[in-house]
Amino acid sequence: MVISKLDGKGIQNRRKLNQSYIDKLTPGNRLYFVCDTEVVGLRIVIFTSGVKTFYLQRYIKEKRYSVRYKIGNFPECSVHTARQIAHQVKAKSVQGQDPSVTLKESEAEKTIGDVMTEFLKKRYNWYSATKRKSTIQSARDTINAWVFNQSNDPRINKIWKQNKEVLNIKRLKLSEVTTETILDFHQAVCLKAPYNANRLVSYLREMFNYAKSKMYLLGDNPASIPKKKLAKEKKDHFDYYAPSEVPKILADLDKEMKVPHNKLCAAATKADLLCGGRYASEVNNLTIDQIDLKSKTINYENTKTGQKVRPINDAMVDFIKYIYDQRSKGAAPFYYPPEDLRHKYLFPNERFGRMIRTKRGLKPIKLKHLGTQINFWKIFCKKYGYKQRDLKSLRHTFAVYMVHQGISLRVLQKMMLHESITTTEIYAALDNQTIKKEMENISFDVA
């Protein structure tokens, strides 16, 4: 027999149940329950063993007595889920369906965790033919961190701990998820990463579409949310240095190349600005055999847009020749002997093989090419008085500078490796000096 918890006046204990309150409930000498004020009949039962289980008490008119139906154990079944199931059982009960049948159907229904696991396993194998491995891995890492709570980042774990009720959507049945559920999840992720929050909504949208194609879900897609309701993303195309600053930046980078411990980072940063490449993927890991100085091109096996040939200007050609000259002289840090794994890279990693302390103990650095020059760039901007911008701004600065120099958009599209010229057209309207210059060239011959 289940005994309710009574107060001093012998009245049954009713509370608005939540996770923190249930966590504080301790087992007694006999089992007891606490009723929920939000849903009539819903209660949490605390057994002497410490197990906490949600039940729904319903009066059955045909049987002329009330029947208790088990919903699920806490915390696997959250308060929010228990209430949704209770509402669903009561609604079906009014229509004449046996509550036990409704609960059985609810148990058989797939959860977000089930479908997401299946979706990643099946659908992303197909994606591998159309997307880069790094893109797929980035999506997997983001989903594992925020949907499955599998992250080593202490900041993500802290947000998970503080917003577990909202973030733990993997336990929800597909039919239980609403647009409000997705928006609450999105807002919680925004506390750490607004961009990832927007991407997660897109991943969930794809997953629900997959569920509909498999007939796991018959209703509307709850993740079909207008962009205006999501986090506003920064238009980083507008993050660039003025064309008048470019010669000075290049001159200051040449100064830093004379400092031994800054030479490599300064050289890689200068290459970013001279060719407009993506610094992490298209410049830092550049190899000698990718460069063809006769045709003035750089060849890639794979890029973000799939294009494989980048034309380079004479300034970049001269800079590469300077690095070749340094290599021929055996000058550090550009040269390593042929037997060294770093020999083929234009910007080899000086720290390759060095032991560093990680979360899992001492481990050698495995990256053979230059990894990042973020810290160098921050110190450089502070030293020479430039506005602190992301390294990606150098790519946008290159584009605006090329337009300012009169380069046609079609040529710039090839140099930037843009898939569509509409992306390149953004840079044509950014620089006010260029617009003023073009306007001065306009003349009307009036008699």
C-alpha positions in Angstrom: 0.0 0.0 0.0 1.3 3.4 -1.0 1.3 5.9 1.9 1.2 9.6 1.0 3.4 12.1 2.8 1.2 14.1 5.2 1.8 17.5 6.8 1.0 18.3 10.4 -2.8 18.7 9.7 -3.1 15.3 8.0 -3.5 16.8 4.5 -2.0 15.1 1.5 1.3 16.7 0.4 1.0 18.4 -3.0 3.9 20.3 -4.7 4.8 21.7 -8.0 7.3 19.0 -8.8 10.7 19.8 -10.2 14.1 18.1 -10.5 15.8 19.9 -7.5 12.8 19.1 -5.2 12.7 15.4 -6.2 16.5 15.1 -5.8 16.0 16.2 -2.1 13.4 13.5 -1.4 14.9 10.8 0.8 13.6 7.2 1.3 11.8 6.5 4.6 10.9 3.4 6.6 8.0 2.9 4.2 7.3 4.1 0.7 5.4 7.4 0.2 4.3 9.7 -2.6 4.1 13.4 -3.4 1.3 14.6 -5.8 2.0 17.1 -8.5 -0.2 20.3 -8.5 0.2 20.8 -12.3 -1.3 17.5 -13.4 -4.1 15.9 -11.5 -3.3 12.3 -10.7 0.4 12.5 -11.3 2.6 11.6 -8.4 6.2 10.7 -7.6 6.6 7.5 -5.4 9.6 7.2 -3.2 10.4 3.5 -2.4 12.3 2.4 0.7 15.1 1.3 -1.7 15.5 4.9 -2.9 14.0 4.3 -6.3 11.7 7.2 -7.4 9.0 6.4 -9.9 6.3 8.5 -11.6 2.7 7.1 -11.5 -0.6 8.3 -12.8 -3.7 7.6 -10.7 -6.9 7.4 -12.8 -10.5 6.7 -11.8 -12.0 4.1 -14.2 -15.7 4.5 -14.4 -16.4 0.9 -15.7 -14.4 -0.6 -12.8 -15.7 1.9 -10.2 -12.3 2.3 -8.6 -9.0 4.1 -9.4 -6.1 2.4 -11.1 -2.4 3.3 -10.8 -0.3 3.3 -14.0 3.5 3.4 -14.0 5.0 6.2 -16.2 8.7 5.8 -15.6 11.6 6.0 -13.2 13.2 9.3 -12.2 15.6 10.8 -13.4 15.6 8.8 -16.7 12.0 10.1 -17.0 12.0 13.8 -16.2 9.2 15.8 -14.7 8.5 17.4 -18.0 8.3 14.1 -19.8 6.1 12.6 -17.0 3.6 15.5 -17.4 3.5 15.1 -21.2 2.8 11.4 -21.0 0.2 12.0 -18.3 -1.6 14.5 -20.5 -1.4 12.1 -23.4 -2.8 9.2 -21.4 -5.7 11.3 -20.0 -6.6 12.6 -23.5 -6.6 9.1 -25.0 -8.6 7.9 -21.9 -11.3 10.4 -22.6 -11.6 9.0 -26.2 -12.1 5.6 -24.7 -8.6 4.1 -25.1 -7.2 2.0 -22.2 -4.4 4.0 -20.4 -2.3 0.8 -20.3 -2.4 0.6 -24.1 -1.4 4.3 -24.4 1.6 3.8 -22.1 2.6 0.7 -24.0 2.6 2.7 -27.3 4.6 5.4 -25.6 7.2 3.0 -24.5 7.6 1.6 -28.1 8.0 5.1 -29.6 11.5 6.1 -30.5 13.3 8.9 -28.6 15.4 11.7 -30.1 18.5 9.8 -28.9 17.5 6.6 -30.8 16.7 8.4 -34.0 19.8 10.7 -33.8 22.1 7.7 -33.4 20.5 6.0 -36.4 20.6 9.2 -38.4 24.3 9.7 -37.7 25.1 6.1 -38.6 23.1 6.0 -41.9 22.6 9.4 -43.3 26.1 10.8 -42.5 27.7 7.9 -44.5 25.9 9.3 -47.5 27.1 12.8 -46.6 30.7 11.6 -46.7 30.5 11.6 -50.5 29.5 15.2 -50.7 31.1 16.8 -47.6 34.6 17.0 -46.2 35.6 14.7 -43.4 36.3 17.7 -41.2 32.8 19.1 -41.7 31.3 15.7 -40.8 33.5 15.3 -37.8 32.6 18.9 -36.6 28.9 18.0 -36.9 29.4 14.8 -34.9 31.4 16.5 -32.2 28.7 19.2 -31.8 25.9 16.7 -31.6 27.8 14.5 -29.2 28.5 17.5 -26.9 25.1 19.0 -26.8 22.6 16.2 -27.5 24.5 13.2 -25.9 26.4 15.2 -23.2 29.7 13.7 -24.3 32.2 16.6 -24.0 35.5 17.2 -22.2 34.9 21.0 -22.2 34.3 22.1 -18.6 32.3 25.1 -19.8 29.9 22.9 -21.7 29.6 20.5 -18.8 28.8 23.4 -16.5 26.0 24.6 -18.7 24.7 21.0 -19.0 24.6 20.7 -15.2 22.8 24.0 -14.8 20.3 23.3 -17.6 19.9 19.6 -17.6 16.1 19.6 -17.8 16.2 21.6 -21.0 19.3 20.2 -22.7 18.5 16.5 -22.0 16.3 16.2 -25.1 17.7 12.8 -26.1 15.3 11.1 -23.6 12.2 12.7 -25.2 9.8 10.7 -27.5 9.5 12.2 -30.9 5.8 13.0 -30.4 6.6 14.9 -27.1 8.9 17.4 -28.8 7.4 20.8 -29.7 8.8 23.9 -31.3 9.1 25.4 -27.7 11.2 22.4 -26.7 13.7 23.1 -29.5 13.7 26.9 -28.8 14.5 26.2 -25.1 17.2 23.9 -26.1 18.6 26.5 -28.5 18.6 29.2 -25.9 20.5 27.0 -23.4 23.2 26.2 -26.1 23.4 30.0 -26.8 24.9 30.5 -23.4 28.1 29.0 -24.7 28.0 29.1 -28.5 25.3 30.9 -30.5 26.6 29.7 -33.9 26.6 26.1 -32.7 23.1 26.6 -31.4 21.9 27.5 -34.9 23.7 24.6 -36.4 22.2 22.2 -33.9 18.7 23.4 -34.8 19.6 22.6 -38.5 20.9 19.1 -37.5 17.7 18.5 -35.5 15.6 19.6 -38.5 17.4 17.2 -40.8 17.0 14.4 -38.2 13.2 15.0 -37.9 12.9 15.0 -41.7 14.7 11.7 -41.6 12.3 10.4 -38.9 9.3 11.4 -41.1 10.8 9.6 -44.1 11.0 6.5 -41.9 7.5 7.0 -40.6 8.8 7.4 -37.0 7.0 10.8 -36.9 3.7 11.6 -38.5 3.2 15.2 -37.4 5.0 18.4 -38.4 8.7 19.0 -38.0 9.1 20.8 -34.7 12.6 22.0 -35.6 11.4 24.0 -38.7 12.0 27.4 -37.0 12.4 30.7 -39.0 16.0 32.1 -38.9 14.7 35.3 -37.3 13.9 33.4 -34.1 17.5 32.0 -33.9 20.7 33.7 -32.8 21.8 36.5 -35.1 25.0 35.5 -36.7 27.8 38.0 -37.2 28.4 39.1 -40.8 32.1 38.5 -40.8 32.5 39.8 -44.4 32.4 43.3 -42.9 35.4 42.4 -40.6 38.4 43.7 -42.5 41.2 46.2 -42.6 41.0 49.2 -44.9 43.0 49.0 -48.1 45.2 51.9 -46.9 46.4 49.8 -44.0 47.5 46.8 -46.1 51.0 48.1 -47.1 51.7 49.0 -43.5 50.6 45.6 -42.2 52.9 43.9 -44.7 55.8 46.1 -43.8 55.3 45.4 -40.0 55.1 41.6 -40.7 58.5 41.9 -42.5 59.9 43.5 -39.3 58.6 40.5 -37.3 60.1 38.1 -39.7 63.5 39.3 -38.5 62.7 38.2 -34.9 63.7 34.5 -34.8 60.9 33.2 -32.6 58.3 35.1 -34.6 59.6 34.4 -38.1 57.4 31.4 -39.0 54.2 32.9 -37.7 54.8 36.2 -39.4 55.6 34.5 -42.7 52.4 32.4 -42.6 50.3 35.5 -41.6 51.9 37.4 -44.5 51.0 34.5 -46.9 47.4 34.7 -45.6 47.2 38.4 -46.6 49.0 37.9 -49.9 46.8 35.1 -51.3 43.5 35.4 -49.4 43.5 31.7 -48.3 41.8 30.3 -45.3 44.7 30.4 -42.9 44.1 27.1 -41.1 43.3 24.8 -44.0 44.6 26.4 -47.2 47.8 28.2 -46.0 49.3 26.6 -42.9 49.4 23.1 -44.3 50.6 24.1 -47.7 53.2 21.7 -49.2 55.9 22.4 -51.8 54.4 20.0 -54.4 51.1 22.0 -54.4 52.8 25.1 -55.7 53.4 25.7 -59.4 55.3 29.0 -59.9 55.3 28.7 -63.7 51.6 28.8 -63.9 51.3 30.9 -60.7 48.8 28.6 -59.1 48.3 26.6 -55.9 46.7 23.2 -56.3 44.5 21.6 -53.6 43.2 18.0 -53.2 40.1 19.4 -51.6 38.7 22.7 -50.4 35.6 23.9 -48.7 33.8 24.6 -52.0 35.4 21.8 -54.0 37.5 24.0 -56.3 41.1 22.8 -56.6 43.2 25.5 -58.3 43.9 29.0 -56.8 45.6 31.6 -59.0 48.2 33.7 -57.1 49.5 37.2 -57.7 53.1 38.3 -58.3 53.6 39.4 -54.7 52.7 35.9 -53.4 55.0 34.4 -56.1 57.9 36.6 -55.0 57.3 35.7 -51.3 57.3 32.0 -52.1 60.6 32.4 -54.0 62.0 34.1 -50.9 61.0 31.0 -48.8 62.5 28.7 -51.4 65.7 30.7 -51.2 65.8 30.3 -47.4 65.2 26.6 -47.8 68.1 26.3 -50.3 70.4 27.9 -47.7 69.2 25.5 -45.0 67.9 28.4 -43.0 65.6 27.7 -40.0 62.7 27.6 -39.5 61.8 26.9 -43.1 64.2 24.1 -43.9 64.3 20.5 -42.5 66.3 17.7 -44.1 64.5 15.3 -46.6 64.3 12.5 -44.0 62.3 14.8 -41.6 58.5 14.6 -41.9 58.3 18.4 -42.0 60.5 18.7 -45.1 57.6 19.0 -47.6 55.7 21.8 -45.8 56.1 25.5 -46.7 55.5 26.4 -43.0 56.8 23.5 -40.9 56.0 23.2 -37.3 59.0 23.9 -35.1 57.3 22.2 -32.1 56.6 18.9 -33.9 57.5 16.0 -31.6 57.9 18.1 -28.5 56.3 16.7 -25.4 53.4 18.8 -24.0 51.2 18.3 -21.0 47.6 17.4 -21.8 44.5 16.3 -19.8 45.7 12.7 -20.4 49.3 13.3 -19.5 52.4 14.1 -21.5 52.1 13.6 -25.2 54.1 14.6 -28.3 52.8 17.2 -30.8 51.7 15.3 -33.9 51.0 18.3 -36.2 53.8 18.5 -38.8 52.8 21.9 -40.2 52.2 25.2 -38.4 49.0 24.8 -36.4 47.9 28.3 -35.6 49.3 31.8 -35.2 46.4 33.3 -33.2 48.5 34.3 -30.2 51.1 35.9 -32.5 48.4 37.9 -34.3 47.0 39.2 -31.0 50.4 40.4 -29.8 51.2 41.8 -33.3 48.0 43.9 -33.4 48.6 45.2 -29.9 52.3 46.0 -30.6 51.7 48.0 -33.8 48.3 49.5 -32.9 46.0 47.7 -35.2 42.4 46.9 -34.2 42.0 43.4 -32.8 40.3 41.3 -35.5 40.1 37.6 -36.2 42.7 36.1 -38.5 39.9 35.3 -40.9 39.7 39.1 -41.4 42.9 38.9 -43.4 41.1 36.9 -46.1 38.3 39.6 -46.3 41.0 42.3 -46.3 42.6 40.6 -49.3 39.3 40.6 -51.2 38.5 44.2 -50.5 42.1 45.3 -51.4 41.9 43.4 -54.7 38.6 45.2 -55.6 40.2 48.5 -54.6 43.1 47.7 -57.0 40.7 47.2 -59.8 40.7 43.3 -60.0 37.5 42.0 -61.8 35.1 40.0 -59.7 35.5 37.0 -62.0 39.2 36.9 -61.3 38.7 37.5 -57.6 36.2 34.7 -57.5 38.9 32.3 -58.8 41.5 33.7 -56.3 39.1 33.3 -53.3 37.9 29.9 -54.5 34.3 31.0 -54.2 31.7 28.6 -55.5 29.3 31.5 -56.5 30.1 34.9 -57.7 27.3 36.3 -55.5 29.6 35.7 -52.5 32.4 37.6 -54.3 30.0 40.5 -55.1 29.7 41.2 -51.3 33.3 42.6 -51.3 32.6 44.9 -54.2 30.4 47.2 -52.2 32.3 47.2 -48.9 35.1 49.8 -49.4 33.9 53.4 -49.5 37.2 54.5 -51.1 36.6 52.2 -54.0 33.1 53.4 -54.5 34.3 57.0 -54.5 37.0 56.2 -56.9 34.6 54.6 -59.3 32.1 57.5 -59.0 34.9 59.9 -60.0 35.5 58.0 -63.2 31.9 58.6 -64.3 31.5 61.5 -66.7 28.6 62.8 -68.9 29.3 64.5 -72.1 26.8 67.3 -72.1 26.6 69.8 -75.0 
